[in-house]
């Protein structure tokens, strides 16, 4: 779904910044934009006959000499679409999972890497479209996709996944994280953490779900913010444009505003996990709000 944006190459904190598309899927447009009228959001995010808008599940690879760090890992679309895998074919149909395009493994292969090369996986949270690729079905056994990696998630988010509320029960799916616990590879993080890994920090949001960690990569001059579901697409930069999926919309607005204010401190790019129309964008102030300054594809 390439659109005509400028291409840029980013290297921040010694990491090459590499987007990894893992497969398109569809979510209800009304749910994605909450109280925003369809007449507004459909201008930039056209829906299909079932009112679903295309969504990317875009992971991020941070590649340095010593580290191959993956931020989120998509919904496992390659397995779901072809085999029913962990969740069954009805799941793929409901969410319009498209396994015909790039997958996490094919995107890694395009950069000369396999799952064995990944050293660390930072999960923003354990919803299926962010952690689905964390595990894979090998025959009848579900195992960590990245056998040599440590996985990082907030301890409070794991507790939420283990005892989900009624609204989120369908999003926290045990095959995506129980095998990580059983393999002893899940590292629990407690709150905002500076330098979780070199030049990589996490900032915690509770508006979308409990203990969602936004990932920040920075050095002295540049910063990249992996927004996850706090700002899922470039269209959601406007303060009032929040999702119906958010548990606490007003809290999301407050958290999003704080995050956007931080972009004024240094040269900052927002990385969008779910936007099929761009990888990153810069923002600028617009009276008491913020708006997109420029969209980019990462080269």
SERO-4910 file (N, C-alpha, C, O; in steps of 0.05 Angstrom, whole numbers):
BEGIN
 pado doro    nc1    nc2    nc3   cac1   cac2   cac3    cc1    cc2    cc3    oc1    oc2    oc3
  Unk    A     17    -24      0      0      0      0     17     25      0     12     44     15
  Unk    A     38     25    -17     57     47    -17     44     72    -28     30     73    -48
  Unk    A     49     94    -13     41    120    -22     65    137    -27     88    130    -19
  Unk    A     62    160    -38     84    176    -48     95    194    -26     89    218    -24
  Unk    A    112    182     -8    126    197     12    156    195      8    165    177     -5
  Unk    A    171    215     18    200    214     16    211    191     32    199    181     51
  Unk    A    234    181     23    247    159     37    271    170     53    285    188     43
  Unk    A    274    160     77    297    169     94    310    144    106    297    123    109
  Unk    A    335    147    113    350    126    127    357    137    154    367    159    157
  Unk    A    351    121    175    356    130    202    375    111    216    373     86    214
  Unk    A    394    123    230    412    108    248    413    123    274    423    146    275
  Unk    A    403    112    295    401    125    321    413    108    343    406     85    346
  Unk    A    431    120    359    444    105    381    459     81    372    463     62    387
  Unk    A    469     82    347    485     59    336    468     37    324    478     17    316
  Unk    A    441     42    323    423     22    311    414     32    284    406     55    280
  Unk    A    415     14    265    401     19    239    371     14    244    364     -7    256
  Unk    A    355     32    236    326     31    241    312     18    217    312     30    195
  Unk    A    301     -6    220    291    -22    198    262    -30    203    257    -45    222
  Unk    A    243    -21    187    215    -30    191    212    -58    180    223    -65    160
  Unk    A    196    -74    194    191   -102    186    161   -106    183    148   -112    203
  Unk    A    149   -103    160    121   -109    156    116   -139    161    131   -155    152
  Unk    A     95   -145    176     90   -173    183     63   -183    172     56   -206    176
  Unk    A     48   -165    158     23   -174    146      0   -156    152     -2   -146    174
  Unk    A    -16   -151    132    -40   -134    135    -63   -149    148    -65   -173    145
  Unk    A    -79   -135    162   -104   -146    173   -124   -123    173   -118   -101    166
  Unk    A   -149   -129    182   -170   -108    182   -183   -106    209   -188   -125    222
  Unk    A   -189    -81    216   -204    -75    240   -227    -55    234   -224    -40    215
  Unk    A   -248    -57    249   -271    -39    244   -262    -10    246   -250     -2    266
  Unk    A   -268      6    226   -260     34    226   -272     50    248   -258     67    260
  Unk    A   -297     45    255   -309     59    277   -295     53    303   -292     71    320
  Unk    A   -287     28    307   -273     21    332   -246     34    333   -236     42    354
  Unk    A   -233     37    309   -206     48    309   -206     78    314   -186     90    323
  Unk    A   -229     92    309   -230    121    312   -251    131    332   -256    155    334
  Unk    A   -263    113    347   -280    120    369   -302    139    361   -319    132    344
  Unk    A   -303    163    373   -325    181    368   -320    199    344   -337    216    338
  Unk    A   -298    196    330   -293    212    306   -312    203    284   -313    179    278
  Unk    A   -327    221    271   -346    213    250   -332    200    227   -310    207    219
  Unk    A   -345    180    215   -334    166    192   -328    185    169   -309    181    154
  Unk    A   -345    205    166   -341    225    144   -313    238    146   -302    247    126
  Unk    A   -301    238    170   -274    249    173   -253    228    169   -234    231    154
  Unk    A   -255    205    184   -233    186    183   -232    170    157   -210    161    149
  Unk    A   -254    168    142   -253    152    117   -238    167     95   -231    155     75
  Unk    A   -233    193     99   -217    208     79   -189    197     77   -177    196     55
  Unk    A   -177    189     99   -150    179     99   -148    149    104   -128    137     99
  Unk    A   -170    137    113   -170    108    119   -195     95    108   -213     88    124
  Unk    A   -197     91     82   -222     80     70   -227     52     79   -209     36     83
  Unk    A   -253     46     83   -262     20     94   -272      2     72   -279     11     50
  Unk    A   -272    -25     78   -283    -44     59   -313    -47     64   -325    -31     80
  Unk    A   -326    -66     51   -355    -69     53   -364    -77     82   -388    -75     88
  Unk    A   -346    -86     98   -352    -94    126   -343    -72    146   -343    -77    170
  Unk    A   -337    -49    135   -328    -26    151   -300    -30    163   -293    -15    182
  Unk    A   -285    -49    153   -258    -54    163   -238    -37    148   -240    -34    123
  Unk    A   -219    -26    162   -198    -10    149   -172    -27    149   -168    -42    168
  Unk    A   -156    -24    129   -131    -39    128   -112    -30    150   -109     -6    155
  Unk    A    -99    -48    163    -80    -43    185    -55    -59    179    -55    -82    171
  Unk    A    -32    -46    184     -7    -60    183      0    -70    211     -8    -57    230
  Unk    A     14    -92    212     26   -100    238     56    -98    234     70   -117    227
  Unk    A     66    -74    238     94    -67    231    113    -69    255    111    -53    274
  Unk    A    130    -89    255    150    -91    275    174    -73    268    175    -62    246
  Unk    A    192    -70    287    215    -53    283    240    -69    290    242    -81    312
  Unk    A    259    -70    272    285    -82    278    306    -61    283    309    -42    267
  Unk    A    319    -63    306    341    -45    313    367    -62    311    372    -80    327
  Unk    A    382    -56    290    405    -73    283    431    -58    289    437    -37    277
  Unk    A    447    -69    307    474    -58    313    494    -81    310    488   -103    301
  Unk    A    519    -74    316    540    -94    313    535   -118    332    540   -141    324
  Unk    A    526   -112    356    523   -133    376    494   -142    381    489   -164    392
  Unk    A    474   -126    372    447   -132    379    429   -133    354    434   -118    335
  Unk    A    409   -150    355    387   -150    336    362   -150    352    351   -171    360
  Unk    A    351   -126    357    329   -122    375    303   -119    359    302   -103    340
  Unk    A    283   -134    366    257   -133    353    237   -120    372    234   -128    395
  Unk    A    223    -99    362    202    -86    377    175    -96    366    168    -90    343
  Unk    A    160   -110    382    135   -124    374    140   -143    351    162   -142    338
  Unk    A    121   -160    345    126   -180    325    101   -188    310     99   -210    299
  Unk    A     81   -170    309     58   -175    292     39   -196    303     42   -205    326
  Unk    A     21   -204    285      0   -223    294      5   -252    285    -13   -268    287
  Unk    A     29   -257    274     34   -284    264     18   -291    240      9   -313    236
  Unk    A     14   -271    222     -4   -273    199      4   -295    180    -14   -308    168
  Unk    A     30   -301    177     38   -322    158     27   -349    167     18   -364    150
  Unk    A     28   -355    192     17   -381    202    -13   -381    203    -26   -400    194
  Unk    A    -25   -359    213    -54   -358    216    -68   -361    189    -86   -378    186
  Unk    A    -58   -346    169    -72   -346    143    -69   -373    128    -87   -382    115
  Unk    A    -45   -386    131    -40   -410    116    -50   -436    129    -59   -454    116
  Unk    A    -47   -436    156    -51   -461    170    -72   -460    192    -79   -481    203
  Unk    A    -82   -437    198   -100   -435    221    -83   -434    246    -92   -424    267
  Unk    A    -59   -444    246    -39   -444    267    -50   -445    295    -65   -464    301
  Unk    A    -44   -426    311    -51   -427    340    -80   -420    345    -91   -428    366
  Unk    A    -93   -405    327   -118   -392    334   -142   -401    316   -165   -396    324
  Unk    A   -136   -414    294   -159   -424    278   -166   -406    255   -161   -382    256
  Unk    A   -178   -417    234   -184   -403    209   -206   -381    213   -206   -361    199
  Unk    A   -224   -385    232   -245   -365    237   -233   -339    247   -243   -317    240
  Unk    A   -211   -341    262   -197   -317    271   -187   -302    247   -189   -277    246
  Unk    A   -174   -316    228   -163   -303    204   -185   -289    188   -181   -267    177
  Unk    A   -208   -302    186   -230   -291    171   -242   -266    184   -247   -246    171
  Unk    A   -246   -267    210   -257   -245    225   -241   -220    223   -251   -198    219
  Unk    A   -214   -223    224   -196   -200    224   -183   -195    197   -164   -180    195
  Unk    A   -194   -209    177   -185   -205    149   -154   -207    147   -141   -190    135
  Unk    A   -143   -227    160   -114   -231    161   -104   -238    133   -114   -258    121
  Unk    A    -85   -223    123    -75   -227     96    -47   -239     98    -28   -226    106
  Unk    A    -44   -265     90    -19   -278     91     -4   -278     64     16   -292     61
  Unk    A    -14   -263     44     -3   -264     18     21   -245     14     36   -247     -5
  Unk    A     24   -226     32     46   -207     29     69   -213     48     74   -236     55
  Unk    A     85   -192     55    108   -197     73     99   -209    100     78   -202    110
  Unk    A    116   -226    110    112   -236    137    136   -229    154    156   -219    144
  Unk    A    134   -234    180    157   -228    197    182   -242    188    204   -230    186
  Unk    A    180   -268    182    203   -283    174    214   -275    146    238   -274    142
  Unk    A    196   -268    128    205   -260    101    218   -232    103    236   -226     88
  Unk    A    207   -215    121    219   -188    124    247   -190    137    265   -175    129
  Unk    A    250   -208    156    277   -213    167    296   -224    145    319   -215    143
  Unk    A    286   -242    129    303   -254    108    312   -234     88    334   -236     77
  Unk    A    295   -214     83    302   -193     64    327   -177     74    340   -163     58
  Unk    A    332   -179    100    356   -165    111    377   -185    120    394   -179    136
  Unk    A    375   -209    109    396   -229    114    395   -242    141    415   -252    151
  Unk    A    372   -242    154    369   -251    181    349   -273    183    330   -275    167
  Unk    A    351   -290    204    331   -310    211    323   -305    240    334   -288    253
  Unk    A    303   -320    248    293   -318    276    316   -324    296    315   -313    318
  Unk    A    335   -340    288    357   -347    306    375   -323    312    390   -324    332
  Unk    A    375   -303    295    393   -280    298    383   -259    318    398   -243    328
  Unk    A    357   -260    325    345   -240    343    355   -244    371    353   -266    382
  Unk    A    366   -223    383    377   -225    411    357   -216    432    358   -226    454
  Unk    A    339   -198    425    320   -187    444    294   -180    430    294   -171    407
  Unk    A    272   -185    444    245   -177    434    231   -161    456    227   -170    478
  Unk    A    225   -135    450    211   -118    468    182   -117    459    176   -107    437
  Unk    A    164   -126    476    135   -126    470    122   -103    483    123    -99    507
  Unk    A    108    -86    467     94    -63    479     72    -73    498     69    -62    519
  Unk    A     58    -94    490     38   -107    507     31   -133    493     41   -139    471
  Unk    A     14   -149    506      9   -176    497    -16   -180    481    -26   -203    478
  Unk    A    -28   -159    470    -50   -162    452    -41   -178    427    -18   -177    420
  Unk    A    -60   -193    415    -52   -212    394    -38   -199    370    -21   -212    358
  Unk    A    -45   -174    363    -33   -162    340     -6   -150    345      7   -139    327
  Unk    A      4   -152    369     31   -143    376     49   -166    385     73   -165    381
  Unk    A     37   -186    397     53   -209    407     47   -235    393     58   -256    400
  Unk    A     30   -235    373     23   -260    359     46   -274    347     47   -298    346
  Unk    A     66   -259    337     89   -271    324    110   -279    344    131   -290    336
  Unk    A    105   -275    370    125   -282    391    129   -312    393    150   -322    401
  Unk    A    108   -327    386    109   -357    387    100   -368    360     86   -355    345
  Unk    A    108   -393    356    101   -406    331     94   -435    336    104   -447    355
  Unk    A     75   -446    320     68   -474    323     87   -491    306     90   -487    282
  Unk    A     99   -510    320    117   -529    307    104   -557    311    107   -569    333
  Unk    A     89   -566    291     73   -589    295     50   -582    315     36   -563    310
  Unk    A     48   -598    336     27   -593    356     38   -577    380     24   -572    399
  Unk    A     63   -568    378     76   -554    400     80   -525    393     89   -519    371
  Unk    A     73   -507    412     77   -479    408    102   -470    423    104   -475    448
  Unk    A    121   -458    410    147   -451    422    153   -421    415    141   -410    397
  Unk    A    172   -410    430    182   -383    423    192   -382    394    207   -400    386
  Unk    A    184   -362    379    193   -359    352    223   -354    350    236   -363    331
  Unk    A    234   -339    370    262   -330    370    277   -345    392    277   -336    414
  Unk    A    289   -368    385    299   -386    406    323   -375    422    328   -384    444
  Unk    A    337   -355    411    360   -344    425    355   -317    438    373   -304    447
  Unk    A    330   -308    439    323   -281    448    312   -281    476    299   -301    485
  Unk    A    316   -259    490    302   -253    514    278   -235    506    281   -218    488
  Unk    A    255   -240    518    231   -224    513    226   -206    537    228   -215    560
  Unk    A    218   -181    532    213   -162    553    184   -151    552    175   -143    530
  Unk    A    170   -152    574    143   -141    576    139   -130    604    153   -139    623
  Unk    A    121   -111    608    115   -101    634    102   -122    651     84   -137    642
  Unk    A    110   -125    676     99   -145    694     69   -141    698     54   -160    700
  Unk    A     60   -116    699     31   -110    703     15   -118    678     -8   -124    680
  Unk    A     28   -116    655     14   -124    630     11   -154    629    -10   -164    620
  Unk    A     31   -169    639     28   -198    640      5   -206    659    -10   -224    653
  Unk    A      3   -192    682    -19   -198    701    -46   -193    687    -65   -208    691
  Unk    A    -47   -172    672    -72   -166    657    -78   -188    637   -101   -196    634
  Unk    A    -58   -197    623    -62   -219    604    -72   -244    617    -88   -259    606
  Unk    A    -61   -249    641    -69   -274    655    -97   -273    666   -111   -294    668
  Unk    A   -106   -249    673   -134   -246    684   -147   -222    670   -152   -202    682
  Unk    A   -152   -224    644   -162   -202    628   -191   -194    636   -207   -210    644
  Unk    A   -196   -168    633   -224   -159    637   -241   -167    613   -230   -177    593
  Unk    A   -267   -164    615   -285   -175    595   -281   -161    568   -286   -173    547
  Unk    A   -273   -136    568   -269   -122    542   -244   -131    527   -244   -131    503
  Unk    A   -224   -140    542   -199   -147    529   -194   -177    526   -173   -186    516
  Unk    A   -212   -193    536   -208   -222    537   -202   -233    509   -186   -252    507
  Unk    A   -214   -222    488   -210   -232    461   -183   -224    450   -174   -234    429
  Unk    A   -170   -205    463   -144   -195    452   -120   -207    466    -98   -208    454
  Unk    A   -123   -217    490   -101   -229    505   -104   -260    502   -120   -272    516
  Unk    A    -89   -271    484    -91   -299    477    -67   -315    488    -44   -309    480
  Unk    A    -73   -334    505    -51   -348    519    -30   -361    501     -7   -363    510
  Unk    A    -37   -371    477    -16   -384    461      6   -365    453     28   -373    445
  Unk    A      1   -338    456     22   -319    448     42   -313    470     63   -302    465
  Unk    A     35   -321    495     54   -314    517     59   -337    537     81   -337    549
  Unk    A     41   -356    540     46   -378    559     72   -393    551     87   -400    568
  Unk    A     76   -399    525    101   -413    518    126   -398    525    147   -410    529
  Unk    A    125   -371    526    148   -355    533    154   -359    563    178   -362    571
  Unk    A    133   -360    579    137   -366    608    148   -394    612    166   -398    628
  Unk    A    137   -413    598    145   -441    601    174   -445    593    188   -462    604
  Unk    A    183   -429    573    211   -431    564    230   -415    581    255   -417    578
  Unk    A    220   -399    599    237   -383    617    251   -360    603    272   -351    612
  Unk    A    239   -350    581    252   -328    566    239   -301    570    248   -281    558
  Unk    A    217   -300    586    202   -275    589    214   -259    612    213   -268    635
  Unk    A    225   -235    607    236   -218    627    215   -196    634    205   -182    616
  Unk    A    209   -194    660    188   -175    668    201   -149    676    221   -147    690
  Unk    A    189   -127    665    198   -100    670    178    -86    688    154    -89    685
  Unk    A    188    -71    707    171    -57    726    172    -27    723    189    -13    734
  Unk    A    154    -17    707    152     12    703    171     23    682    186      8    669
  Unk    A    170     50    679    187     63    660    216     57    666    224     58    690
  Unk    A    232     51    646    259     42    650    278     55    630    274     53    606
  Unk    A    298     69    640    318     81    623    339     61    616    348     46    634
  Unk    A    346     60    591    367     41    581    360     12    589    377     -2    601
  Unk    A    337      4    582    330    -25    585    350    -41    569    359    -62    578
  Unk    A    357    -31    546    379    -40    529    394    -15    521    383      7    523
  Unk    A    419    -17    512    434      7    504    418     26    486    410     18    464
  Unk    A    414     50    495    400     71    480    370     65    476    357     78    460
  Unk    A    360     45    490    332     38    487    318     40    514    327     26    533
  Unk    A    298     57    516    283     60    541    254     54    537    244     53    514
  Unk    A    239     50    558    210     46    556    195     65    574    204     71    596
  Unk    A    173     75    564    155     94    578    128     81    579    118     70    559
  Unk    A    115     82    602     91     66    607     66     82    605     63    104    616
  Unk    A     46     71    590     20     83    586     -1     63    597      2     39    594
  Unk    A    -22     74    609    -44     57    620    -71     64    607    -91     53    616
  Unk    A    -72     81    587    -98     88    575   -109     68    556   -133     62    557
  Unk    A    -92     56    539   -101     36    520   -107     10    534   -128     -2    531
  Unk    A    -88      1    550    -89    -23    566    -70    -19    589    -53     -1    588
  Unk    A    -72    -36    609    -54    -33    632    -25    -39    625    -19    -60    614
  Unk    A     -7    -20    631     22    -23    628     31    -30    599     44    -50    594
  Unk    A     22    -13    581     32    -14    553     58      2    553     59     25    562
  Unk    A     80    -10    543    105      5    542    111     15    514    114      0    495
  Unk    A    114     42    513    123     55    489    154     54    489    166     58    510
  Unk    A    165     47    466    194     43    464    207     67    452    199     77    431
  Unk    A    228     77    465    242    102    456    271     95    451    285     85    468
  Unk    A    280    101    426    308     98    418    320    125    414    309    141    398
  Unk    A    342    132    428    352    159    425    382    161    430    394    144    444
  Unk    A    394    182    419    421    189    425    421    219    430    400    230    436
  Unk    A    444    232    427    446    261    435    430    279    416    423    301    424
  Unk    A    425    271    391    413    289    372    386    279    361    371    295    351
  Unk    A    381    253    362    357    243    349    342    224    368    353    213    387
  Unk    A    316    221    362    299    203    378    278    191    360    267    204    342
  Unk    A    273    165    364    251    151    351    233    140    372    242    127    391
  Unk    A    207    145    369    187    135    388    170    114    374    156    120    355
  Unk    A    172     89    384    155     67    374    129     69    390    127     62    413
  Unk    A    108     79    377     84     88    391     66     66    400     50     69    419
  Unk    A     67     43    387     49     21    393     20     30    390     13     43    370
  Unk    A      3     25    410    -25     32    408    -32     58    421    -56     65    423
  Unk    A    -13     73    431    -18    100    441    -24    118    418    -43    135    419
  Unk    A     -8    116    397    -13    130    371    -10    110    349     12    108    338
  Unk    A    -30     94    343    -27     72    324    -22     79    295     -9     64    281
  Unk    A    -33    102    286    -28    111    259    -23    141    259    -28    155    280
  Unk    A    -14    152    237    -10    180    235    -36    196    238    -35    219    248
  Unk    A    -58    184    231    -84    197    234    -91    202    264   -107    220    270
  Unk    A    -79    186    282    -85    188    310    -68    209    325    -70    210    350
  Unk    A    -53    225    311    -37    245    324    -55    267    337    -49    277    358
  Unk    A    -77    273    324    -96    292    336   -105    282    363   -112    259    366
  Unk    A   -106    299    383   -111    291    410   -137    276    413   -138    256    427
  Unk    A   -158    285    401   -185    273    404   -189    248    388   -209    234    392
  Unk    A   -171    241    371   -173    218    354   -162    193    369   -139    186    366
  Unk    A   -179    181    385   -171    158    400   -188    134    393   -210    137    380
  Unk    A   -180    111    400   -194     86    391   -216     78    410   -215     84    434
  Unk    A   -237     66    399   -257     54    416   -247     31    432   -259     23    452
  Unk    A   -224     20    424   -211     -2    438   -198      7    464   -193     -9    482
  Unk    A   -192     33    466   -178     43    490   -195     40    515   -219     47    514
  Unk    A   -183     31    536   -198     27    561   -205     54    573   -227     58    584
  Unk    A   -187     74    571   -191     99    584   -184    122    564   -161    131    564
  Unk    A   -203    129    547   -197    149    526   -185    175    536   -167    186    524
  Unk    A   -196    186    558   -185    212    567   -157    209    577   -141    228    574
  Unk    A   -150    186    588   -122    181    596   -104    179    572    -82    189    573
  Unk    A   -114    166    551    -98    164    527    -92    192    516    -70    198    508
  Unk    A   -112    210    516   -108    237    506    -86    251    523    -69    264    512
  Unk    A    -88    248    549    -68    260    567    -40    248    561    -20    263    559
  Unk    A    -38    222    559    -12    209    554     -1    216    527     23    221    523
  Unk    A    -19    216    507    -10    222    480      0    251    478     20    256    465
  Unk    A    -13    269    491     -4    297    491     23    300    504     40    314    493
  Unk    A     28    286    526     54    287    539     76    275    520     98    286    518
  Unk    A     69    254    507     88    241    488     95    260    465    118    262    457
  Unk    A     74    273    454     78    291    432     94    316    440    110    326    424
  Unk    A     90    325    464    106    348    474    135    341    475    153    358    470
  Unk    A    141    316    481    169    308    483    183    307    456    208    307    455
  Unk    A    168    308    434    180    308    407    193    334    401    209    336    382
  Unk    A    188    355    417    199    381    411    227    384    423    240    405    419
  Unk    A    236    365    438    262    367    452    286    363    434    307    375    437
  Unk    A    283    346    414    305    340    395    292    330    369    268    326    368
  Unk    A    308    324    349    298    315    323    285    287    328    299    267    332
  Unk    A    258    286    326    243    263    334    225    252    312    212    268    297
  Unk    A    224    226    309    207    212    290    188    194    306    196    181    325
  Unk    A    163    194    298    144    175    309    142    151    290    138    154    266
  Unk    A    144    127    301    142    102    285    115     90    290    107     85    313
  Unk    A    100     85    269     72     75    271     71     45    265     78     36    244
  Unk    A     60     31    284     58      2    281     36     -6    262     38    -26    248
  Unk    A     14     10    262    -10      1    247    -17     17    222    -37     11    209
  Unk    A     -1     37    216     -7     54    192      2     40    167     26     37    164
  Unk    A    -16     33    148     -7     21    123      3     41    103     13     33     82
  Unk    A      2     67    110      8     88     90     34    102     95     42    119     79
  Unk    A     48     96    117     74    108    122     87     93    145     74     80    162
  Unk    A    114     94    147    129     82    169    131    101    192    125     94    215
  Unk    A    140    126    187    145    145    208    135    173    199    129    177    175
  Unk    A    134    191    219    126    218    213    139    237    233    146    229    255
  Unk    A    142    262    225    149    283    244    124    298    250    105    298    234
  Unk    A    123    312    273     99    327    280    106    356    286    130    363    291
  Unk    A     86    372    287     89    400    294     65    409    310     44    397    308
  Unk    A     68    431    325     46    441    341     26    454    323     32    465    301
  Unk    A      1    453    331    -21    465    316    -40    478    337    -60    465    345
  Unk    A    -35    502    345    -49    516    367    -45    499    392    -22    496    401
  Unk    A    -66    488    404    -63    473    428    -61    443    422    -61    427    441
  Unk    A    -58    436    397    -57    408    389    -32    403    373    -14    420    371
  Unk    A    -30    379    361     -8    372    344    -19    361    318    -42    352    316
  Unk    A     -3    363    297    -10    351    271     15    340    257     37    347    265
  Unk    A     10    324    237     32    313    221     47    335    206     34    352    193
  Unk    A     73    335    208     89    354    193     97    341    166     92    353    145
  Unk    A    108    317    167    115    303    143    116    272    148    125    263    169
  Unk    A    106    257    129    107    228    130    130    218    114    139    230     94
  Unk    A    141    194    122    164    182    108    161    152    107    147    140    123
  Unk    A    174    140     87    181    112     87    210    110     95    226    127     87
  Unk    A    217     89    109    245     85    117    258     69     95    248     48     86
  Unk    A    281     78     86    296     65     65    312     42     76    326     28     61
***
